[in-house]
């Protein structure tokens, strides 16, 4: 398993907290593992919850009609990279 960066750790904590994933520790989320269809068992409703938590925490919107959402939400790493790019621009 790859090691989380500080940004990925912060995002993992946000995901676990916002989705009430009581049986999952943020540090156990592999940055390269699929967020959906993988060990976490997340679904499209969880994606909406994550998007809402990200917009509240980081101050920018993840749009549901973004054609790149599948790539953005691929893994903790891809979501974290997207946030870092847009948080800096915000």
VMD Tcl script that builds the backbone (N, CA, C; Angstrom):
set m [mol new atoms 270]
animate dup $m
set s [atomselect $m all]
$s set {name element resname resid chain x y z} {
  {N N UNK 1 A 0.848 -1.186 0.000}
  {CA C UNK 1 A 0.000 0.000 0.000}
  {C C UNK 1 A 0.890 1.246 0.000}
  {N N UNK 2 A 0.523 2.204 -0.817}
  {CA C UNK 2 A 1.266 3.462 -0.890}
  {C C UNK 2 A 1.015 4.282 0.371}
  {N N UNK 3 A 1.970 5.124 0.704}
  {CA C UNK 3 A 1.839 5.997 1.862}
  {C C UNK 3 A 1.047 7.251 1.488}
  {N N UNK 4 A 0.150 7.669 2.370}
  {CA C UNK 4 A -0.644 8.872 2.125}
  {C C UNK 4 A 0.194 10.120 2.356}
  {N N UNK 5 A -0.032 11.122 1.525}
  {CA C UNK 5 A 0.547 12.441 1.781}
  {C C UNK 5 A -0.293 13.112 2.868}
  {N N UNK 6 A 0.162 14.236 3.369}
  {CA C UNK 6 A -0.596 14.972 4.384}
  {C C UNK 6 A -1.964 15.382 3.834}
  {N N UNK 7 A -2.001 15.793 2.560}
  {CA C UNK 7 A -3.263 16.196 1.937}
  {C C UNK 7 A -4.209 15.009 1.802}
  {N N UNK 8 A -3.661 13.850 1.428}
  {CA C UNK 8 A -4.496 12.654 1.289}
  {C C UNK 8 A -5.010 12.193 2.642}
  {N N UNK 9 A -4.196 12.313 3.675}
  {CA C UNK 9 A -4.627 11.953 5.029}
  {C C UNK 9 A -5.786 12.842 5.471}
  {N N UNK 10 A -5.671 14.139 5.222}
  {CA C UNK 10 A -6.738 15.080 5.571}
  {C C UNK 10 A -8.027 14.732 4.827}
  {N N UNK 11 A -7.903 14.419 3.545}
  {CA C UNK 11 A -9.075 14.057 2.744}
  {C C UNK 11 A -9.659 12.727 3.210}
  {N N UNK 12 A -8.817 11.763 3.520}
  {CA C UNK 12 A -9.297 10.469 4.020}
  {C C UNK 12 A -10.088 10.649 5.305}
  {N N UNK 13 A -9.596 11.512 6.192}
  {CA C UNK 13 A -10.317 11.789 7.436}
  {C C UNK 13 A -11.676 12.425 7.147}
  {N N UNK 14 A -11.708 13.338 6.179}
  {CA C UNK 14 A -12.963 13.987 5.799}
  {C C UNK 14 A -13.953 12.962 5.233}
  {N N UNK 15 A -13.471 12.065 4.394}
  {CA C UNK 15 A -14.340 11.034 3.800}
  {C C UNK 15 A -14.897 10.113 4.879}
  {N N UNK 16 A -14.031 9.615 5.749}
  {CA C UNK 16 A -14.475 8.705 6.813}
  {C C UNK 16 A -15.499 9.386 7.716}
  {N N UNK 17 A -15.229 10.643 8.072}
  {CA C UNK 17 A -16.140 11.387 8.950}
  {C C UNK 17 A -17.473 11.683 8.260}
  {N N UNK 18 A -17.424 12.167 7.020}
  {CA C UNK 18 A -18.661 12.574 6.346}
  {C C UNK 18 A -19.535 11.383 5.967}
  {N N UNK 19 A -18.935 10.209 5.763}
  {CA C UNK 19 A -19.717 9.022 5.391}
  {C C UNK 19 A -19.966 8.084 6.572}
  {N N UNK 20 A -19.499 8.494 7.763}
  {CA C UNK 20 A -19.660 7.662 8.963}
  {C C UNK 20 A -19.141 6.239 8.745}
  {N N UNK 21 A -17.945 6.140 8.190}
  {CA C UNK 21 A -17.332 4.834 7.944}
  {C C UNK 21 A -16.627 4.367 9.222}
  {N N UNK 22 A -17.422 3.949 10.197}
  {CA C UNK 22 A -16.897 3.641 11.525}
  {C C UNK 22 A -15.898 2.496 11.518}
  {N N UNK 23 A -16.024 1.569 10.581}
  {CA C UNK 23 A -15.124 0.419 10.560}
  {C C UNK 23 A -13.854 0.685 9.743}
  {N N UNK 24 A -13.726 1.902 9.210}
  {CA C UNK 24 A -12.567 2.246 8.382}
  {C C UNK 24 A -11.753 3.337 9.043}
  {N N UNK 25 A -10.449 3.111 9.134}
  {CA C UNK 25 A -9.548 4.150 9.629}
  {C C UNK 25 A -9.031 4.930 8.434}
  {N N UNK 26 A -8.951 6.261 8.530}
  {CA C UNK 26 A -8.456 7.057 7.399}
  {C C UNK 26 A -7.107 6.564 6.871}
  {N N UNK 27 A -6.223 6.153 7.770}
  {CA C UNK 27 A -4.893 5.692 7.360}
  {C C UNK 27 A -4.940 4.385 6.584}
  {N N UNK 28 A -6.065 3.657 6.670}
  {CA C UNK 28 A -6.198 2.383 5.959}
  {C C UNK 28 A -6.650 2.542 4.511}
  {N N UNK 29 A -6.990 3.763 4.102}
  {CA C UNK 29 A -7.437 3.981 2.729}
  {C C UNK 29 A -6.200 4.119 1.839}
  {N N UNK 30 A -6.021 3.155 0.961}
  {CA C UNK 30 A -4.884 3.170 0.036}
  {C C UNK 30 A -5.103 4.292 -0.973}
  {N N UNK 31 A -4.131 5.201 -1.138}
  {CA C UNK 31 A -4.301 6.330 -2.060}
  {C C UNK 31 A -4.583 5.906 -3.502}
  {N N UNK 32 A -4.146 4.694 -3.877}
  {CA C UNK 32 A -4.324 4.244 -5.256}
  {C C UNK 32 A -5.472 3.259 -5.432}
  {N N UNK 33 A -6.121 2.862 -4.355}
  {CA C UNK 33 A -7.240 1.913 -4.444}
  {C C UNK 33 A -8.487 2.634 -4.955}
  {N N UNK 34 A -9.336 1.933 -5.702}
  {CA C UNK 34 A -10.573 2.565 -6.190}
  {C C UNK 34 A -11.460 3.000 -5.025}
  {N N UNK 35 A -11.998 4.215 -5.114}
  {CA C UNK 35 A -12.939 4.672 -4.091}
  {C C UNK 35 A -14.277 3.956 -4.241}
  {N N UNK 36 A -14.650 3.660 -5.476}
  {CA C UNK 36 A -15.946 3.039 -5.750}
  {C C UNK 36 A -15.729 1.655 -6.351}
  {N N UNK 37 A -16.522 0.689 -5.883}
  {CA C UNK 37 A -16.395 -0.667 -6.374}
  {C C UNK 37 A -15.226 -1.408 -5.749}
  {N N UNK 38 A -14.578 -0.802 -4.775}
  {CA C UNK 38 A -13.444 -1.442 -4.108}
  {C C UNK 38 A -13.794 -1.845 -2.695}
  {N N UNK 39 A -12.786 -1.857 -1.847}
  {CA C UNK 39 A -12.964 -2.303 -0.462}
  {C C UNK 39 A -13.877 -1.405 0.357}
  {N N UNK 40 A -13.951 -0.125 0.006}
  {CA C UNK 40 A -14.781 0.794 0.787}
  {C C UNK 40 A -16.271 0.592 0.532}
  {N N UNK 41 A -16.617 0.050 -0.627}
  {CA C UNK 41 A -18.017 -0.207 -0.940}
  {C C UNK 41 A -18.841 1.051 -1.129}
  {N N UNK 42 A -18.222 2.113 -1.640}
  {CA C UNK 42 A -18.937 3.373 -1.828}
  {C C UNK 42 A -19.803 3.325 -3.082}
  {N N UNK 43 A -20.874 4.141 -3.089}
  {CA C UNK 43 A -21.772 4.206 -4.236}
  {C C UNK 43 A -21.992 5.657 -4.654}
  {N N UNK 44 A -22.907 5.872 -5.578}
  {CA C UNK 44 A -23.126 7.215 -6.127}
  {C C UNK 44 A -23.636 8.198 -5.069}
  {N N UNK 45 A -24.409 7.725 -4.113}
  {CA C UNK 45 A -24.868 8.595 -3.028}
  {C C UNK 45 A -23.666 9.058 -2.200}
  {N N UNK 46 A -22.726 8.150 -1.967}
  {CA C UNK 46 A -21.512 8.512 -1.241}
  {C C UNK 46 A -20.718 9.571 -2.003}
  {N N UNK 47 A -20.718 9.483 -3.333}
  {CA C UNK 47 A -20.019 10.485 -4.147}
  {C C UNK 47 A -20.615 11.867 -3.905}
  {N N UNK 48 A -21.937 11.932 -3.820}
  {CA C UNK 48 A -22.595 13.212 -3.547}
  {C C UNK 48 A -22.222 13.731 -2.160}
  {N N UNK 49 A -22.182 12.834 -1.183}
  {CA C UNK 49 A -21.798 13.219 0.177}
  {C C UNK 49 A -20.356 13.728 0.212}
  {N N UNK 50 A -19.469 13.043 -0.508}
  {CA C UNK 50 A -18.064 13.463 -0.565}
  {C C UNK 50 A -17.963 14.840 -1.220}
  {N N UNK 51 A -18.686 15.023 -2.322}
  {CA C UNK 51 A -18.656 16.311 -3.033}
  {C C UNK 51 A -19.133 17.440 -2.119}
  {N N UNK 52 A -20.188 17.198 -1.345}
  {CA C UNK 52 A -20.703 18.200 -0.425}
  {C C UNK 52 A -19.684 18.513 0.671}
  {N N UNK 53 A -19.085 17.474 1.234}
  {CA C UNK 53 A -18.084 17.665 2.289}
  {C C UNK 53 A -16.872 18.424 1.753}
  {N N UNK 54 A -16.444 18.098 0.542}
  {CA C UNK 54 A -15.301 18.783 -0.069}
  {C C UNK 54 A -15.618 20.254 -0.281}
  {N N UNK 55 A -16.819 20.564 -0.789}
  {CA C UNK 55 A -17.155 21.969 -1.048}
  {C C UNK 55 A -17.227 22.763 0.257}
  {N N UNK 56 A -17.723 22.145 1.329}
  {CA C UNK 56 A -17.772 22.836 2.620}
  {C C UNK 56 A -16.372 23.028 3.196}
  {N N UNK 57 A -15.555 21.998 3.107}
  {CA C UNK 57 A -14.238 22.015 3.743}
  {C C UNK 57 A -13.202 22.814 2.955}
  {N N UNK 58 A -13.226 22.664 1.635}
  {CA C UNK 58 A -12.189 23.274 0.801}
  {C C UNK 58 A -12.648 24.534 0.072}
  {N N UNK 59 A -13.943 24.801 0.082}
  {CA C UNK 59 A -14.438 26.060 -0.450}
  {C C UNK 59 A -14.575 26.153 -1.963}
  {N N UNK 60 A -14.720 25.026 -2.647}
  {CA C UNK 60 A -15.034 25.063 -4.075}
  {C C UNK 60 A -15.938 23.883 -4.410}
  {N N UNK 61 A -16.687 24.020 -5.479}
  {CA C UNK 61 A -17.694 23.034 -5.844}
  {C C UNK 61 A -17.126 21.921 -6.726}
  {N N UNK 62 A -17.515 20.697 -6.425}
  {CA C UNK 62 A -17.319 19.576 -7.340}
  {C C UNK 62 A -18.653 19.422 -8.058}
  {N N UNK 63 A -18.693 19.766 -9.305}
  {CA C UNK 63 A -19.951 19.786 -10.059}
  {C C UNK 63 A -20.357 18.377 -10.496}
  {N N UNK 64 A -21.628 18.058 -10.332}
  {CA C UNK 64 A -22.106 16.728 -10.694}
  {C C UNK 64 A -22.087 16.499 -12.207}
  {N N UNK 65 A -22.102 17.588 -12.981}
  {CA C UNK 65 A -22.111 17.435 -14.436}
  {C C UNK 65 A -20.704 17.527 -15.054}
  {N N UNK 66 A -19.673 17.498 -14.221}
  {CA C UNK 66 A -18.302 17.548 -14.725}
  {C C UNK 66 A -17.998 16.241 -15.445}
  {N N UNK 67 A -17.611 16.346 -16.707}
  {CA C UNK 67 A -17.350 15.146 -17.502}
  {C C UNK 67 A -16.143 14.359 -16.996}
  {N N UNK 68 A -15.330 14.965 -16.147}
  {CA C UNK 68 A -14.140 14.305 -15.617}
  {C C UNK 68 A -14.364 13.655 -14.253}
  {N N UNK 69 A -15.614 13.637 -13.758}
  {CA C UNK 69 A -15.866 13.113 -12.414}
  {C C UNK 69 A -15.381 11.681 -12.234}
  {N N UNK 70 A -15.552 10.846 -13.250}
  {CA C UNK 70 A -15.116 9.455 -13.119}
  {C C UNK 70 A -13.612 9.402 -12.840}
  {N N UNK 71 A -12.854 10.235 -13.535}
  {CA C UNK 71 A -11.402 10.282 -13.315}
  {C C UNK 71 A -11.073 10.943 -11.972}
  {N N UNK 72 A -11.789 12.007 -11.635}
  {CA C UNK 72 A -11.534 12.729 -10.380}
  {C C UNK 72 A -11.763 11.815 -9.183}
  {N N UNK 73 A -12.837 11.038 -9.214}
  {CA C UNK 73 A -13.209 10.181 -8.090}
  {C C UNK 73 A -12.635 8.769 -8.187}
  {N N UNK 74 A -11.635 8.552 -9.027}
  {CA C UNK 74 A -11.061 7.221 -9.186}
  {C C UNK 74 A -10.481 6.702 -7.879}
  {N N UNK 75 A -9.682 7.522 -7.219}
  {CA C UNK 75 A -8.995 7.087 -5.998}
  {C C UNK 75 A -8.786 8.280 -5.073}
  {N N UNK 76 A -8.315 7.991 -3.897}
  {CA C UNK 76 A -7.983 9.063 -2.951}
  {C C UNK 76 A -6.940 9.986 -3.571}
  {N N UNK 77 A -5.958 9.416 -4.268}
  {CA C UNK 77 A -4.899 10.204 -4.892}
  {C C UNK 77 A -5.462 11.163 -5.948}
  {N N UNK 78 A -6.323 10.667 -6.838}
  {CA C UNK 78 A -6.834 11.526 -7.915}
  {C C UNK 78 A -7.747 12.613 -7.361}
  {N N UNK 79 A -8.548 12.281 -6.364}
  {CA C UNK 79 A -9.428 13.281 -5.756}
  {C C UNK 79 A -8.603 14.333 -5.021}
  {N N UNK 80 A -7.587 13.899 -4.309}
  {CA C UNK 80 A -6.716 14.828 -3.586}
  {C C UNK 80 A -5.984 15.758 -4.550}
  {N N UNK 81 A -5.484 15.215 -5.655}
  {CA C UNK 81 A -4.784 16.045 -6.649}
  {C C UNK 81 A -5.722 17.084 -7.244}
  {N N UNK 82 A -6.962 16.679 -7.530}
  {CA C UNK 82 A -7.955 17.610 -8.080}
  {C C UNK 82 A -8.224 18.735 -7.075}
  {N N UNK 83 A -8.368 18.378 -5.812}
  {CA C UNK 83 A -8.629 19.381 -4.775}
  {C C UNK 83 A -7.453 20.348 -4.675}
  {N N UNK 84 A -6.248 19.828 -4.678}
  {CA C UNK 84 A -5.063 20.693 -4.559}
  {C C UNK 84 A -4.981 21.672 -5.733}
  {N N UNK 85 A -5.291 21.210 -6.931}
  {CA C UNK 85 A -5.253 22.092 -8.111}
  {C C UNK 85 A -6.280 23.207 -8.002}
  {N N UNK 86 A -7.469 22.857 -7.539}
  {CA C UNK 86 A -8.558 23.844 -7.528}
  {C C UNK 86 A -8.584 24.685 -6.259}
  {N N UNK 87 A -8.080 24.135 -5.179}
  {CA C UNK 87 A -8.022 24.905 -3.945}
  {C C UNK 87 A -7.018 26.047 -4.120}
  {N N UNK 88 A -5.925 25.771 -4.792}
  {CA C UNK 88 A -4.911 26.798 -5.030}
  {C C UNK 88 A -5.457 27.909 -5.925}
  {N N UNK 89 A -6.340 27.535 -6.845}
  {CA C UNK 89 A -6.903 28.494 -7.789}
  {C C UNK 89 A -8.040 29.311 -7.180}
  {N N UNK 90 A -8.626 28.778 -6.121}
  {CA C UNK 90 A -9.796 29.435 -5.523}
  {C C UNK 90 A -9.430 30.701 -4.764}
}
mol reanalyze $m
mol bondsrecalc $m
mol representation Tube
mol addrep $m
